[in-house]
Amino acid sequence: MGQFLQFTINGLMSGAIYALIAVGLVSVFKATRVVNFAHGYMIMFGAYFYFTFAVLVPQAAWAPEWLQSWRPEWMLAMRADLPMFSPMAAVLDWLANAPRILLGLAGALVCNAILGLVIERTLMRPLMGQSVFAMIMLTVGLISILSGLAQLIWTSDAEFVPALAPNTPIRFELFGANIFLFGTDLANMAIALVIFIGIVLMVHYTKSGVAIRATAEDQSTAYSMGISVPKVFSRAWVLASTTGAIAGAILATRNGISPALGLFGFSVLAIVLMGGLDSYLGVFIAAMAVGVLEALTQWQMGGEWAGIVPYVAVLIVILIRPHGLFGSKEIERI
Amino acid sequence: MITGELKTSYRADEQVLNNRWKRGFVVAALAGLVAIPLFGNNYIVLIACQMGIMLIAVTGVNVVIGYTGLMSLGHAAFVAIGAYATVIFHNAAGGVIPENLLTLVAIPFAVAVSALAGIIVGLPSLRVKGLYLAVATLSANFIVIFLIEEQIFAPWTGGMVGINTPAANLLGWEMESRRELFWLIAVLAVLALLAAQNLFRTRVGRAFIAIRDRDYSAEILGISLYRYKLMSFAISAAYCGLAGALFAYFYARILPEQFDLHLSLMLVAAIIVGGMGRTMGAVYGVIVIVMVPEVIKVVFGALAGGGAELAMIRAPIQEIAFGALIVGFLLFEPFGINQIIDRALRALNRWPFARG
């Protein structure tokens, strides 16, 4: 029972990150009817940008000392009094890294937003109004371009990147079972959930969110109501690429940076289809379910089986409910 | 449009190669094919064999994507199934069936197994289409590769480290060199192309095209979607299985990672570049997709002269060029090289009058 709870909680934490990635895919689909097969590779770019601004830039000769490691007088004084491995020491270590973490996040957000804008403007916009097939195949071509570019730009082996939050171990009891968690994982989950909820609220209540929903409903009607549809498109792409940047930073701290990060996008694609392409709620439930299922599979059958859980799950769900758990049915007229 | 072709009988109108230009082209192409193993060097034979294997698989993908309009991103799985079925059949039936006949039985066996797998993977196509089907087939690809790599099946498939493949043996003719194997690949590739061209003047092929153009309308016309979609998947998987069997004979060892997503994308890229829903499109597409990395390799070899730094960026450049081909053709010439050649031929035919 204790193991079961532990793995379920681990699963919920990775599920939250799945949800954060999925929100980008759903937003782009809602606005443009395009599913971005290269989303995983945009996340990989986010991870590499975070690595660049949080590790490479502070290491550079021209970077100020405090960027690499920020140690004001009071911190040193506090650090001296603390015993080894105390939670407070972990927090102070994290605080010393805080400047470069913030720089890394800011850099990843800005660079990935530019990347999203460039892709939307140069590749997707010319295909506006053409068949969806062409647009989707274009994102498939983008997979190779992005993965090749990443190998060209970041030839060095990826190093350790600073975690987003203090990595204090947390122990507590739940229903009589001992649960063991890391502070970073909990913080990552909180970040992912806050962003997810924020985006859902934004789409429901703000003006630009309503514009996205109107465009999703009917493009030409949205146009005639004075909504600039191209602007909605680029907004959706920026939303996807910036959430991807944060997801990339989180994944970089969890699993390290490698070109394999791009493959992660495909399992999220499977999750999105499982939940229903245009439903935030369905995608959230699917992401959490797959996260938990993966963790339980890992517990019972070993790590390698966990990798195909999303694909098996999506096949089963699609066969039973073709439009996903909560997706709206497309009505076709001849 | 080809002018000056006056047909006087239905027979002439129904021929697969229905005008003399096509017949002339096919004869010239066959002569060129025969010349390759007789006069080409080892490098040319190697590239030609790779193209032949790819061509068979791409023709299969063209049936399902180009003609039936079902989006599939998982056809590498069928190539893998064909290749592994051949090897497993050789290992299992080695003692039972005489050596001379083994290849003749193994290839149809691989094709049949792939076709069966095609029907199973095609099942979601009855419920979903478009994007959902693309992801379903993609998932199937991941699952098939995973199962091949899995420890439980390792005694048969060799697992992650791959498995050695047998040599083809046609009635006592042991095909050990690539030059010998080229004959087998070339004959099967030409037959596969002709069969595909023929398919689309039959009831089945026309049903596929009707489904592509509008599936519900096709159903109202009395075409059973259930039957023809599965048939389309089975036919294309059979083509890919044939390609897989030849793949196994051609290489000394096969690895699961050779059949991963990258191969699926290559197959789809080839028909986008060549021209979807046209038989010759597969040919042009395969030539470009196989040649572009080779040309980059040659150019880099000339530039670097063995320099390690340039050699390091060669693989990423090849990958970018591959993606750029897909993106470029989708943006600027969505109907592929076939369309460019058609346009050129039309202009030539009407010269010096109207062009275009």
Interface residues (C-beta under 8 A of the other chain):
Chain A: V35 L123 P126 L127 Q130 V132 F133 A134 I136 M137 L138 V140 G141 L142 I143 S144 I145 L146 S147 G148 L149 Q151 L152 T155 F266 L269 A270 L273 L277 E304 G307 I308 P310 Y311 V312 V314 L315 I318 L319 P322 H323 E332 I334
Chain B: M71 L73 L123 P124 R127 V128 G130 L131 Y132 A134 V135 A136 L138 S139 A140 F142 I143 F146 E149 E150 R214 Y216 S217 I220 L261 L265 V268 A269 I272 M312 I313 A315 P316 I317 Q318 E319 I320 F322 G323 A324 L325 I326 V327 L330 L331 P334
